[in-house]
């Protein structure tokens, strides 16, 4: 039996987010910001992009849980966050650079404890080069 799998244009990390002209406070696009690597805090927020909250975002735990359940949990968190902001007359939530760096390092540390980094795949070869 022969099985061919073709995947063109699929981006399991950033999805379509980098295809949208989203610009941060610095004026840089999300595509430019992530050109050297994705950085988020909890997979919800991105340094330099205040009030941009993502569900099913890169570096979120969604890859390791049931999709609809995760979407509901994340949606509840965003609603609670926005309710808190409104109740406290706050208009902005922003990820600090330090928080983004810390979470991204935490994700890298977790991945290093898996066999993924030992896999000979196209993604791993690209990451090593």
Backbone as XML, in Angstrom:
<?xml version="1.0"?>
<chain id="A" units="angstrom">
  <residue number="1" name="UNK">
    <atom name="N" x="0.844" y="-1.164" z="0.000"/>
    <atom name="CA" x="0.000" y="0.000" z="0.000"/>
    <atom name="C" x="0.897" y="1.237" z="0.000"/>
  </residue>
  <residue number="2" name="UNK">
    <atom name="N" x="0.555" y="2.218" z="-0.805"/>
    <atom name="CA" x="1.302" y="3.466" z="-0.898"/>
    <atom name="C" x="0.421" y="4.598" z="-0.384"/>
  </residue>
  <residue number="3" name="UNK">
    <atom name="N" x="0.966" y="5.369" z="0.503"/>
    <atom name="CA" x="0.236" y="6.513" z="1.038"/>
    <atom name="C" x="1.057" y="7.763" z="0.784"/>
  </residue>
  <residue number="4" name="UNK">
    <atom name="N" x="0.459" y="8.742" z="0.154"/>
    <atom name="CA" x="1.126" y="10.032" z="-0.068"/>
    <atom name="C" x="0.409" y="11.086" z="0.749"/>
  </residue>
  <residue number="5" name="UNK">
    <atom name="N" x="1.184" y="11.868" z="1.462"/>
    <atom name="CA" x="0.618" y="12.961" z="2.249"/>
    <atom name="C" x="1.254" y="14.249" z="1.759"/>
  </residue>
  <residue number="6" name="UNK">
    <atom name="N" x="0.444" y="15.162" z="1.318"/>
    <atom name="CA" x="0.933" y="16.453" z="0.854"/>
    <atom name="C" x="0.341" y="17.545" z="1.727"/>
  </residue>
  <residue number="7" name="UNK">
    <atom name="N" x="1.183" y="18.428" z="2.205"/>
    <atom name="CA" x="0.706" y="19.554" z="3.005"/>
    <atom name="C" x="1.378" y="20.808" z="2.469"/>
  </residue>
  <residue number="8" name="UNK">
    <atom name="N" x="0.600" y="21.670" z="1.908"/>
    <atom name="CA" x="1.169" y="22.901" z="1.358"/>
    <atom name="C" x="0.555" y="24.094" z="2.071"/>
  </residue>
  <residue number="9" name="UNK">
    <atom name="N" x="1.389" y="24.861" z="2.687"/>
    <atom name="CA" x="0.918" y="26.083" z="3.305"/>
    <atom name="C" x="0.358" y="25.928" z="4.707"/>
  </residue>
  <residue number="10" name="UNK">
    <atom name="N" x="0.372" y="24.740" z="5.266"/>
    <atom name="CA" x="-0.172" y="24.553" z="6.609"/>
    <atom name="C" x="0.824" y="25.067" z="7.632"/>
  </residue>
  <residue number="11" name="UNK">
    <atom name="N" x="0.367" y="25.881" z="8.536"/>
    <atom name="CA" x="1.224" y="26.431" z="9.575"/>
    <atom name="C" x="0.615" y="26.087" z="10.923"/>
  </residue>
  <residue number="12" name="UNK">
    <atom name="N" x="1.139" y="25.060" z="11.552"/>
    <atom name="CA" x="0.589" y="24.599" z="12.824"/>
    <atom name="C" x="0.951" y="25.523" z="13.976"/>
  </residue>
  <residue number="13" name="UNK">
    <atom name="N" x="1.887" y="26.410" z="13.774"/>
    <atom name="CA" x="2.315" y="27.284" z="14.863"/>
    <atom name="C" x="1.535" y="28.598" z="14.889"/>
  </residue>
  <residue number="14" name="UNK">
    <atom name="N" x="1.653" y="29.358" z="13.833"/>
    <atom name="CA" x="1.018" y="30.681" z="13.848"/>
    <atom name="C" x="-0.305" y="30.733" z="13.116"/>
  </residue>
  <residue number="15" name="UNK">
    <atom name="N" x="-0.641" y="29.641" z="12.416"/>
    <atom name="CA" x="-1.897" y="29.629" z="11.679"/>
    <atom name="C" x="-1.959" y="30.793" z="10.715"/>
  </residue>
  <residue number="16" name="UNK">
    <atom name="N" x="-3.099" y="31.424" z="10.628"/>
    <atom name="CA" x="-3.263" y="32.547" z="9.718"/>
    <atom name="C" x="-2.941" y="33.897" z="10.337"/>
  </residue>
  <residue number="17" name="UNK">
    <atom name="N" x="-2.518" y="33.913" z="11.611"/>
    <atom name="CA" x="-2.287" y="35.188" z="12.294"/>
    <atom name="C" x="-1.278" y="36.075" z="11.578"/>
  </residue>
  <residue number="18" name="UNK">
    <atom name="N" x="-0.231" y="35.485" z="11.033"/>
    <atom name="CA" x="0.796" y="36.295" z="10.375"/>
    <atom name="C" x="0.364" y="36.747" z="8.987"/>
  </residue>
  <residue number="19" name="UNK">
    <atom name="N" x="-0.750" y="36.234" z="8.513"/>
    <atom name="CA" x="-1.265" y="36.637" z="7.202"/>
    <atom name="C" x="-2.114" y="37.912" z="7.297"/>
  </residue>
  <residue number="20" name="UNK">
    <atom name="N" x="-2.460" y="38.308" z="8.516"/>
    <atom name="CA" x="-3.277" y="39.499" z="8.754"/>
    <atom name="C" x="-2.333" y="40.664" z="9.067"/>
  </residue>
  <residue number="21" name="UNK">
    <atom name="N" x="-2.668" y="41.845" z="8.603"/>
    <atom name="CA" x="-1.821" y="43.022" z="8.831"/>
    <atom name="C" x="-2.071" y="43.588" z="10.223"/>
  </residue>
  <residue number="22" name="UNK">
    <atom name="N" x="-1.690" y="42.807" z="11.233"/>
    <atom name="CA" x="-1.814" y="43.234" z="12.627"/>
    <atom name="C" x="-0.513" y="43.920" z="12.999"/>
  </residue>
  <residue number="23" name="UNK">
    <atom name="N" x="-0.621" y="45.139" z="13.541"/>
    <atom name="CA" x="0.586" y="45.891" z="13.908"/>
    <atom name="C" x="0.576" y="46.211" z="15.398"/>
  </residue>
  <residue number="24" name="UNK">
    <atom name="N" x="1.748" y="46.112" z="15.986"/>
    <atom name="CA" x="1.906" y="46.400" z="17.404"/>
    <atom name="C" x="2.171" y="47.878" z="17.633"/>
  </residue>
  <residue number="25" name="UNK">
    <atom name="N" x="2.418" y="48.237" z="18.880"/>
    <atom name="CA" x="2.705" y="49.623" z="19.235"/>
    <atom name="C" x="3.920" y="50.164" z="18.487"/>
  </residue>
  <residue number="26" name="UNK">
    <atom name="N" x="4.867" y="49.281" z="18.203"/>
    <atom name="CA" x="6.081" y="49.690" z="17.503"/>
    <atom name="C" x="5.836" y="49.933" z="16.017"/>
  </residue>
  <residue number="27" name="UNK">
    <atom name="N" x="4.668" y="49.525" z="15.524"/>
    <atom name="CA" x="4.369" y="49.641" z="14.102"/>
    <atom name="C" x="4.749" y="48.403" z="13.308"/>
  </residue>
  <residue number="28" name="UNK">
    <atom name="N" x="5.447" y="47.478" z="13.944"/>
    <atom name="CA" x="5.854" y="46.235" z="13.277"/>
    <atom name="C" x="4.658" y="45.305" z="13.153"/>
  </residue>
  <residue number="29" name="UNK">
    <atom name="N" x="4.628" y="44.559" z="12.055"/>
    <atom name="CA" x="3.571" y="43.569" z="11.882"/>
    <atom name="C" x="3.857" y="42.356" z="12.750"/>
  </residue>
  <residue number="30" name="UNK">
    <atom name="N" x="2.833" y="41.582" z="12.984"/>
    <atom name="CA" x="3.004" y="40.346" z="13.736"/>
    <atom name="C" x="3.947" y="39.404" z="12.984"/>
  </residue>
  <residue number="31" name="UNK">
    <atom name="N" x="3.834" y="39.388" z="11.670"/>
    <atom name="CA" x="4.738" y="38.558" z="10.856"/>
    <atom name="C" x="6.196" y="38.956" z="11.111"/>
  </residue>
  <residue number="32" name="UNK">
    <atom name="N" x="6.501" y="40.252" z="11.104"/>
    <atom name="CA" x="7.864" y="40.710" z="11.354"/>
    <atom name="C" x="8.292" y="40.412" z="12.787"/>
  </residue>
  <residue number="33" name="UNK">
    <atom name="N" x="7.385" y="40.627" z="13.717"/>
    <atom name="CA" x="7.685" y="40.394" z="15.127"/>
    <atom name="C" x="8.049" y="38.939" z="15.376"/>
  </residue>
  <residue number="34" name="UNK">
    <atom name="N" x="7.347" y="38.024" z="14.727"/>
    <atom name="CA" x="7.592" y="36.601" z="14.921"/>
    <atom name="C" x="8.576" y="36.016" z="13.908"/>
  </residue>
  <residue number="35" name="UNK">
    <atom name="N" x="9.208" y="36.841" z="13.095"/>
    <atom name="CA" x="10.104" y="36.312" z="12.060"/>
    <atom name="C" x="11.294" y="35.562" z="12.652"/>
  </residue>
  <residue number="36" name="UNK">
    <atom name="N" x="11.684" y="35.875" z="13.872"/>
    <atom name="CA" x="12.802" y="35.188" z="14.519"/>
    <atom name="C" x="12.317" y="34.160" z="15.535"/>
  </residue>
  <residue number="37" name="UNK">
    <atom name="N" x="11.019" y="33.995" z="15.640"/>
    <atom name="CA" x="10.442" y="33.010" z="16.556"/>
    <atom name="C" x="9.226" y="33.564" z="17.262"/>
  </residue>
  <residue number="38" name="UNK">
    <atom name="N" x="8.278" y="32.687" z="17.496"/>
    <atom name="CA" x="7.035" y="33.055" z="18.175"/>
    <atom name="C" x="7.339" y="33.353" z="19.637"/>
  </residue>
  <residue number="39" name="UNK">
    <atom name="N" x="6.714" y="34.397" z="20.147"/>
    <atom name="CA" x="6.821" y="34.724" z="21.562"/>
    <atom name="C" x="5.463" y="35.192" z="22.044"/>
  </residue>
  <residue number="40" name="UNK">
    <atom name="N" x="4.942" y="34.505" z="23.063"/>
    <atom name="CA" x="3.653" y="34.880" z="23.646"/>
    <atom name="C" x="3.765" y="34.786" z="25.162"/>
  </residue>
  <residue number="41" name="UNK">
    <atom name="N" x="2.687" y="35.121" z="25.820"/>
    <atom name="CA" x="2.562" y="34.825" z="27.240"/>
    <atom name="C" x="1.304" y="33.976" z="27.407"/>
  </residue>
  <residue number="42" name="UNK">
    <atom name="N" x="1.498" y="32.739" z="27.821"/>
    <atom name="CA" x="0.429" y="31.758" z="28.015"/>
    <atom name="C" x="-0.331" y="31.435" z="26.732"/>
  </residue>
  <residue number="43" name="UNK">
    <atom name="N" x="0.201" y="31.852" z="25.596"/>
    <atom name="CA" x="-0.500" y="31.633" z="24.342"/>
    <atom name="C" x="-1.675" y="32.569" z="24.144"/>
  </residue>
  <residue number="44" name="UNK">
    <atom name="N" x="-1.859" y="33.510" z="25.054"/>
    <atom name="CA" x="-2.970" y="34.465" z="24.972"/>
    <atom name="C" x="-2.551" y="35.815" z="24.425"/>
  </residue>
  <residue number="45" name="UNK">
    <atom name="N" x="-1.423" y="36.330" z="24.891"/>
    <atom name="CA" x="-1.017" y="37.685" z="24.543"/>
    <atom name="C" x="0.385" y="37.733" z="23.977"/>
  </residue>
  <residue number="46" name="UNK">
    <atom name="N" x="0.699" y="38.857" z="23.328"/>
    <atom name="CA" x="1.971" y="39.033" z="22.642"/>
    <atom name="C" x="2.578" y="40.366" z="23.074"/>
  </residue>
  <residue number="47" name="UNK">
    <atom name="N" x="3.860" y="40.368" z="23.484"/>
    <atom name="CA" x="4.490" y="41.649" z="23.808"/>
    <atom name="C" x="4.388" y="42.614" z="22.624"/>
  </residue>
  <residue number="48" name="UNK">
    <atom name="N" x="4.097" y="43.878" z="22.901"/>
    <atom name="CA" x="3.965" y="44.952" z="21.913"/>
    <atom name="C" x="2.591" y="44.984" z="21.236"/>
  </residue>
  <residue number="49" name="UNK">
    <atom name="N" x="1.701" y="44.052" z="21.597"/>
    <atom name="CA" x="0.365" y="44.007" z="20.991"/>
    <atom name="C" x="-0.701" y="44.044" z="22.096"/>
  </residue>
  <residue number="50" name="UNK">
    <atom name="N" x="-0.909" y="45.224" z="22.717"/>
    <atom name="CA" x="-1.887" y="45.315" z="23.800"/>
    <atom name="C" x="-3.303" y="45.018" z="23.302"/>
  </residue>
  <residue number="51" name="UNK">
    <atom name="N" x="-4.090" y="44.441" z="24.187"/>
    <atom name="CA" x="-5.505" y="44.124" z="23.934"/>
    <atom name="C" x="-5.715" y="43.084" z="22.843"/>
  </residue>
  <residue number="52" name="UNK">
    <atom name="N" x="-4.672" y="42.439" z="22.381"/>
    <atom name="CA" x="-4.808" y="41.355" z="21.410"/>
    <atom name="C" x="-4.751" y="40.049" z="22.191"/>
  </residue>
  <residue number="53" name="UNK">
    <atom name="N" x="-5.897" y="39.426" z="22.366"/>
    <atom name="CA" x="-5.977" y="38.160" z="23.083"/>
    <atom name="C" x="-6.356" y="37.066" z="22.091"/>
  </residue>
  <residue number="54" name="UNK">
    <atom name="N" x="-5.618" y="35.979" z="22.112"/>
    <atom name="CA" x="-5.825" y="34.894" z="21.144"/>
    <atom name="C" x="-6.395" y="33.663" z="21.828"/>
  </residue>
  <residue number="55" name="UNK">
    <atom name="N" x="-7.293" y="33.001" z="21.145"/>
    <atom name="CA" x="-7.741" y="31.673" z="21.544"/>
    <atom name="C" x="-7.084" y="30.696" z="20.580"/>
  </residue>
  <residue number="56" name="UNK">
    <atom name="N" x="-6.666" y="29.556" z="21.085"/>
    <atom name="CA" x="-5.968" y="28.562" z="20.265"/>
    <atom name="C" x="-4.694" y="29.146" z="19.675"/>
  </residue>
  <residue number="57" name="UNK">
    <atom name="N" x="-4.077" y="30.057" z="20.391"/>
    <atom name="CA" x="-2.873" y="30.708" z="19.891"/>
    <atom name="C" x="-1.641" y="29.835" z="20.010"/>
  </residue>
  <residue number="58" name="UNK">
    <atom name="N" x="-0.580" y="30.235" z="19.315"/>
    <atom name="CA" x="0.681" y="29.513" z="19.453"/>
    <atom name="C" x="1.175" y="29.583" z="20.889"/>
  </residue>
  <residue number="59" name="UNK">
    <atom name="N" x="1.801" y="28.539" z="21.332"/>
    <atom name="CA" x="2.339" y="28.381" z="22.689"/>
    <atom name="C" x="1.242" y="28.274" z="23.751"/>
  </residue>
  <residue number="60" name="UNK">
    <atom name="N" x="0.024" y="28.010" z="23.332"/>
    <atom name="CA" x="-1.035" y="27.761" z="24.309"/>
    <atom name="C" x="-1.151" y="26.253" z="24.516"/>
  </residue>
  <residue number="61" name="UNK">
    <atom name="N" x="-1.838" y="25.820" z="25.551"/>
    <atom name="CA" x="-1.913" y="24.379" z="25.823"/>
    <atom name="C" x="-2.919" y="23.641" z="24.936"/>
  </residue>
  <residue number="62" name="UNK">
    <atom name="N" x="-3.438" y="24.277" z="23.920"/>
    <atom name="CA" x="-4.506" y="23.678" z="23.126"/>
    <atom name="C" x="-4.095" y="22.408" z="22.397"/>
  </residue>
  <residue number="63" name="UNK">
    <atom name="N" x="-2.819" y="22.232" z="22.136"/>
    <atom name="CA" x="-2.383" y="21.013" z="21.454"/>
    <atom name="C" x="-2.501" y="19.788" z="22.354"/>
  </residue>
  <residue number="64" name="UNK">
    <atom name="N" x="-2.641" y="20.020" z="23.641"/>
    <atom name="CA" x="-2.644" y="18.911" z="24.594"/>
    <atom name="C" x="-3.972" y="18.737" z="25.319"/>
  </residue>
  <residue number="65" name="UNK">
    <atom name="N" x="-5.038" y="19.258" z="24.748"/>
    <atom name="CA" x="-6.340" y="19.053" z="25.369"/>
    <atom name="C" x="-7.416" y="18.944" z="24.298"/>
  </residue>
  <residue number="66" name="UNK">
    <atom name="N" x="-8.590" y="18.542" z="24.709"/>
    <atom name="CA" x="-9.721" y="18.417" z="23.810"/>
    <atom name="C" x="-10.094" y="19.799" z="23.277"/>
  </residue>
  <residue number="67" name="UNK">
    <atom name="N" x="-10.188" y="19.936" z="21.956"/>
    <atom name="CA" x="-10.416" y="21.235" z="21.313"/>
    <atom name="C" x="-11.586" y="22.032" z="21.846"/>
  </residue>
  <residue number="68" name="UNK">
    <atom name="N" x="-12.813" y="21.493" z="21.780"/>
    <atom name="CA" x="-13.956" y="22.271" z="22.270"/>
    <atom name="C" x="-13.845" y="22.628" z="23.750"/>
  </residue>
  <residue number="69" name="UNK">
    <atom name="N" x="-13.320" y="21.707" z="24.546"/>
    <atom name="CA" x="-13.160" y="21.985" z="25.978"/>
    <atom name="C" x="-12.167" y="23.117" z="26.195"/>
  </residue>
  <residue number="70" name="UNK">
    <atom name="N" x="-11.062" y="23.061" z="25.479"/>
    <atom name="CA" x="-10.039" y="24.106" z="25.599"/>
    <atom name="C" x="-10.590" y="25.454" z="25.135"/>
  </residue>
  <residue number="71" name="UNK">
    <atom name="N" x="-11.317" y="25.454" z="24.031"/>
    <atom name="CA" x="-11.889" y="26.705" z="23.527"/>
    <atom name="C" x="-12.832" y="27.315" z="24.557"/>
  </residue>
  <residue number="72" name="UNK">
    <atom name="N" x="-13.611" y="26.481" z="25.211"/>
    <atom name="CA" x="-14.533" y="26.986" z="26.232"/>
    <atom name="C" x="-13.766" y="27.548" z="27.433"/>
  </residue>
  <residue number="73" name="UNK">
    <atom name="N" x="-12.744" y="26.843" z="27.877"/>
    <atom name="CA" x="-11.940" y="27.327" z="29.008"/>
    <atom name="C" x="-11.245" y="28.640" z="28.674"/>
  </residue>
  <residue number="74" name="UNK">
    <atom name="N" x="-10.664" y="28.706" z="27.477"/>
    <atom name="CA" x="-9.976" y="29.924" z="27.076"/>
    <atom name="C" x="-10.977" y="31.071" z="26.897"/>
  </residue>
  <residue number="75" name="UNK">
    <atom name="N" x="-12.120" y="30.787" z="26.307"/>
    <atom name="CA" x="-13.145" y="31.812" z="26.139"/>
    <atom name="C" x="-13.610" y="32.357" z="27.482"/>
  </residue>
  <residue number="76" name="UNK">
    <atom name="N" x="-13.800" y="31.467" z="28.448"/>
    <atom name="CA" x="-14.190" y="31.898" z="29.797"/>
    <atom name="C" x="-13.120" y="32.796" z="30.407"/>
  </residue>
  <residue number="77" name="UNK">
    <atom name="N" x="-11.840" y="32.440" z="30.206"/>
    <atom name="CA" x="-10.756" y="33.249" z="30.746"/>
    <atom name="C" x="-10.778" y="34.643" z="30.136"/>
  </residue>
  <residue number="78" name="UNK">
    <atom name="N" x="-10.965" y="34.738" z="28.821"/>
    <atom name="CA" x="-10.991" y="36.042" z="28.149"/>
    <atom name="C" x="-12.176" y="36.863" z="28.652"/>
  </residue>
  <residue number="79" name="UNK">
    <atom name="N" x="-13.339" y="36.251" z="28.787"/>
    <atom name="CA" x="-14.508" y="36.977" z="29.296"/>
    <atom name="C" x="-14.238" y="37.479" z="30.715"/>
  </residue>
  <residue number="80" name="UNK">
    <atom name="N" x="-13.669" y="36.625" z="31.574"/>
    <atom name="CA" x="-13.332" y="37.053" z="32.941"/>
    <atom name="C" x="-12.324" y="38.200" z="32.930"/>
  </residue>
  <residue number="81" name="UNK">
    <atom name="N" x="-11.339" y="38.110" z="32.054"/>
    <atom name="CA" x="-10.327" y="39.159" z="31.948"/>
    <atom name="C" x="-10.961" y="40.479" z="31.524"/>
  </residue>
  <residue number="82" name="UNK">
    <atom name="N" x="-11.783" y="40.443" z="30.480"/>
    <atom name="CA" x="-12.437" y="41.667" z="30.002"/>
    <atom name="C" x="-13.397" y="42.228" z="31.050"/>
  </residue>
  <residue number="83" name="UNK">
    <atom name="N" x="-14.085" y="41.353" z="31.762"/>
    <atom name="CA" x="-14.983" y="41.801" z="32.838"/>
    <atom name="C" x="-14.188" y="42.491" z="33.937"/>
  </residue>
  <residue number="84" name="UNK">
    <atom name="N" x="-13.031" y="41.946" z="34.289"/>
    <atom name="CA" x="-12.172" y="42.556" z="35.296"/>
    <atom name="C" x="-11.715" y="43.940" z="34.836"/>
  </residue>
  <residue number="85" name="UNK">
    <atom name="N" x="-11.285" y="44.026" z="33.594"/>
    <atom name="CA" x="-10.841" y="45.318" z="33.068"/>
    <atom name="C" x="-11.961" y="46.351" z="33.156"/>
  </residue>
  <residue number="86" name="UNK">
    <atom name="N" x="-13.143" y="45.967" z="32.715"/>
    <atom name="CA" x="-14.283" y="46.897" z="32.737"/>
    <atom name="C" x="-14.648" y="47.293" z="34.160"/>
  </residue>
  <residue number="87" name="UNK">
    <atom name="N" x="-14.711" y="46.329" z="35.066"/>
    <atom name="CA" x="-15.095" y="46.600" z="36.447"/>
    <atom name="C" x="-14.102" y="47.520" z="37.148"/>
  </residue>
  <residue number="88" name="UNK">
    <atom name="N" x="-12.860" y="47.524" z="36.685"/>
    <atom name="CA" x="-11.819" y="48.343" z="37.307"/>
    <atom name="C" x="-11.425" y="49.545" z="36.460"/>
  </residue>
  <residue number="89" name="UNK">
    <atom name="N" x="-12.294" y="49.904" z="35.514"/>
    <atom name="CA" x="-12.068" y="51.054" z="34.629"/>
    <atom name="C" x="-10.704" y="51.014" z="33.955"/>
  </residue>
  <residue number="90" name="UNK">
    <atom name="N" x="-10.302" y="49.825" z="33.546"/>
    <atom name="CA" x="-9.049" y="49.653" z="32.819"/>
    <atom name="C" x="-9.367" y="49.460" z="31.341"/>
  </residue>
  <residue number="91" name="UNK">
    <atom name="N" x="-8.545" y="50.007" z="30.487"/>
    <atom name="CA" x="-8.809" y="49.926" z="29.053"/>
    <atom name="C" x="-7.745" y="49.124" z="28.301"/>
  </residue>
  <residue number="92" name="UNK">
    <atom name="N" x="-6.788" y="48.592" z="29.037"/>
    <atom name="CA" x="-5.669" y="47.964" z="28.351"/>
    <atom name="C" x="-5.097" y="46.808" z="29.158"/>
  </residue>
  <residue number="93" name="UNK">
    <atom name="N" x="-4.747" y="45.760" z="28.449"/>
    <atom name="CA" x="-3.986" y="44.656" z="29.023"/>
    <atom name="C" x="-2.821" y="44.419" z="28.074"/>
  </residue>
  <residue number="94" name="UNK">
    <atom name="N" x="-1.632" y="44.315" z="28.621"/>
    <atom name="CA" x="-0.444" y="44.223" z="27.772"/>
    <atom name="C" x="0.568" y="43.263" z="28.370"/>
  </residue>
  <residue number="95" name="UNK">
    <atom name="N" x="1.106" y="42.409" z="27.538"/>
    <atom name="CA" x="2.143" y="41.461" z="27.941"/>
    <atom name="C" x="3.481" y="42.194" z="27.950"/>
  </residue>
  <residue number="96" name="UNK">
    <atom name="N" x="4.224" y="42.064" z="29.034"/>
    <atom name="CA" x="5.563" y="42.658" z="29.065"/>
    <atom name="C" x="6.531" y="41.790" z="28.271"/>
  </residue>
  <residue number="97" name="UNK">
    <atom name="N" x="7.612" y="42.385" z="27.835"/>
    <atom name="CA" x="8.643" y="41.645" z="27.111"/>
    <atom name="C" x="9.203" y="40.538" z="27.992"/>
  </residue>
  <residue number="98" name="UNK">
    <atom name="N" x="9.418" y="40.837" z="29.275"/>
    <atom name="CA" x="9.972" y="39.843" z="30.197"/>
    <atom name="C" x="9.039" y="38.645" z="30.347"/>
  </residue>
  <residue number="99" name="UNK">
    <atom name="N" x="7.742" y="38.892" z="30.427"/>
    <atom name="CA" x="6.779" y="37.788" z="30.550"/>
    <atom name="C" x="6.778" y="36.929" z="29.291"/>
  </residue>
  <residue number="100" name="UNK">
    <atom name="N" x="6.848" y="37.570" z="28.131"/>
    <atom name="CA" x="6.903" y="36.826" z="26.873"/>
    <atom name="C" x="8.152" y="35.966" z="26.779"/>
  </residue>
  <residue number="101" name="UNK">
    <atom name="N" x="9.274" y="36.529" z="27.157"/>
    <atom name="CA" x="10.535" y="35.784" z="27.117"/>
    <atom name="C" x="10.505" y="34.610" z="28.088"/>
  </residue>
  <residue number="102" name="UNK">
    <atom name="N" x="9.973" y="34.844" z="29.282"/>
    <atom name="CA" x="9.914" y="33.803" z="30.299"/>
    <atom name="C" x="9.021" y="32.640" z="29.856"/>
  </residue>
  <residue number="103" name="UNK">
    <atom name="N" x="7.837" y="32.947" z="29.321"/>
    <atom name="CA" x="6.923" y="31.894" z="28.877"/>
    <atom name="C" x="7.519" y="31.128" z="27.684"/>
  </residue>
  <residue number="104" name="UNK">
    <atom name="N" x="8.131" y="31.837" z="26.762"/>
    <atom name="CA" x="8.726" y="31.190" z="25.593"/>
    <atom name="C" x="9.857" y="30.266" z="26.026"/>
  </residue>
  <residue number="105" name="UNK">
    <atom name="N" x="10.664" y="30.687" z="26.989"/>
    <atom name="CA" x="11.731" y="29.831" z="27.512"/>
    <atom name="C" x="11.141" y="28.617" z="28.214"/>
  </residue>
  <residue number="106" name="UNK">
    <atom name="N" x="10.072" y="28.823" z="28.964"/>
    <atom name="CA" x="9.403" y="27.708" z="29.651"/>
    <atom name="C" x="8.917" y="26.677" z="28.630"/>
  </residue>
  <residue number="107" name="UNK">
    <atom name="N" x="8.327" y="27.141" z="27.542"/>
    <atom name="CA" x="7.852" y="26.240" z="26.492"/>
    <atom name="C" x="9.030" y="25.480" z="25.869"/>
  </residue>
  <residue number="108" name="UNK">
    <atom name="N" x="10.141" y="26.161" z="25.642"/>
    <atom name="CA" x="11.331" y="25.513" z="25.081"/>
    <atom name="C" x="11.876" y="24.462" z="26.045"/>
  </residue>
  <residue number="109" name="UNK">
    <atom name="N" x="11.878" y="24.778" z="27.340"/>
    <atom name="CA" x="12.350" y="23.824" z="28.343"/>
    <atom name="C" x="11.472" y="22.576" z="28.386"/>
  </residue>
  <residue number="110" name="UNK">
    <atom name="N" x="10.174" y="22.772" z="28.295"/>
    <atom name="CA" x="9.257" y="21.627" z="28.274"/>
    <atom name="C" x="9.483" y="20.772" z="27.030"/>
  </residue>
  <residue number="111" name="UNK">
    <atom name="N" x="9.634" y="21.408" z="25.885"/>
    <atom name="CA" x="9.844" y="20.677" z="24.631"/>
    <atom name="C" x="11.166" y="19.910" z="24.654"/>
  </residue>
  <residue number="112" name="UNK">
    <atom name="N" x="12.168" y="20.465" z="25.319"/>
    <atom name="CA" x="13.473" y="19.806" z="25.382"/>
    <atom name="C" x="13.397" y="18.477" z="26.128"/>
  </residue>
  <residue number="113" name="UNK">
    <atom name="N" x="12.407" y="18.315" z="26.984"/>
    <atom name="CA" x="12.234" y="17.076" z="27.732"/>
    <atom name="C" x="11.463" y="16.020" z="26.971"/>
  </residue>
  <residue number="114" name="UNK">
    <atom name="N" x="11.148" y="16.277" z="25.723"/>
    <atom name="CA" x="10.409" y="15.319" z="24.906"/>
    <atom name="C" x="11.320" y="14.747" z="23.821"/>
  </residue>
  <residue number="115" name="UNK">
    <atom name="N" x="10.804" y="13.820" z="23.072"/>
    <atom name="CA" x="11.560" y="13.231" z="21.966"/>
    <atom name="C" x="11.445" y="14.053" z="20.689"/>
  </residue>
  <residue number="116" name="UNK">
    <atom name="N" x="10.621" y="15.081" z="20.688"/>
    <atom name="CA" x="10.388" y="15.869" z="19.483"/>
    <atom name="C" x="11.686" y="16.435" z="18.905"/>
  </residue>
  <residue number="117" name="UNK">
    <atom name="N" x="12.566" y="16.902" z="19.766"/>
    <atom name="CA" x="13.809" y="17.503" z="19.271"/>
    <atom name="C" x="14.738" y="16.475" z="18.617"/>
  </residue>
  <residue number="118" name="UNK">
    <atom name="N" x="14.490" y="15.195" z="18.851"/>
    <atom name="CA" x="15.316" y="14.141" z="18.257"/>
    <atom name="C" x="14.750" y="13.633" z="16.937"/>
  </residue>
  <residue number="119" name="UNK">
    <atom name="N" x="13.554" y="14.055" z="16.594"/>
    <atom name="CA" x="12.906" y="13.580" z="15.370"/>
    <atom name="C" x="13.570" y="14.192" z="14.148"/>
  </residue>
  <residue number="120" name="UNK">
    <atom name="N" x="13.774" y="13.388" z="13.146"/>
    <atom name="CA" x="14.313" y="13.880" z="11.885"/>
    <atom name="C" x="13.145" y="14.260" z="10.980"/>
  </residue>
  <residue number="121" name="UNK">
    <atom name="N" x="12.667" y="15.457" z="11.137"/>
    <atom name="CA" x="11.571" y="15.938" z="10.316"/>
    <atom name="C" x="11.999" y="17.231" z="9.645"/>
  </residue>
  <residue number="122" name="UNK">
    <atom name="N" x="11.231" y="17.639" z="8.683"/>
    <atom name="CA" x="11.526" y="18.880" z="7.975"/>
    <atom name="C" x="11.541" y="20.056" z="8.944"/>
  </residue>
  <residue number="123" name="UNK">
    <atom name="N" x="10.578" y="20.109" z="9.850"/>
    <atom name="CA" x="10.502" y="21.219" z="10.803"/>
    <atom name="C" x="11.727" y="21.265" z="11.695"/>
  </residue>
  <residue number="124" name="UNK">
    <atom name="N" x="12.175" y="20.107" z="12.158"/>
    <atom name="CA" x="13.353" y="20.075" z="13.018"/>
    <atom name="C" x="14.590" y="20.488" z="12.238"/>
  </residue>
  <residue number="125" name="UNK">
    <atom name="N" x="14.737" y="20.006" z="10.999"/>
    <atom name="CA" x="15.891" y="20.378" z="10.198"/>
    <atom name="C" x="15.909" y="21.886" z="9.952"/>
  </residue>
  <residue number="126" name="UNK">
    <atom name="N" x="14.740" y="22.480" z="9.692"/>
    <atom name="CA" x="14.673" y="23.920" z="9.470"/>
    <atom name="C" x="15.045" y="24.680" z="10.737"/>
  </residue>
  <residue number="127" name="UNK">
    <atom name="N" x="14.590" y="24.194" z="11.884"/>
    <atom name="CA" x="14.870" y="24.868" z="13.146"/>
    <atom name="C" x="16.356" y="24.806" z="13.489"/>
  </residue>
  <residue number="128" name="UNK">
    <atom name="N" x="17.013" y="23.736" z="13.090"/>
    <atom name="CA" x="18.436" y="23.582" z="13.398"/>
    <atom name="C" x="19.322" y="24.404" z="12.469"/>
  </residue>
  <residue number="129" name="UNK">
    <atom name="N" x="18.813" y="24.750" z="11.294"/>
    <atom name="CA" x="19.660" y="25.454" z="10.334"/>
    <atom name="C" x="19.658" y="26.942" z="10.539"/>
  </residue>
</chain>
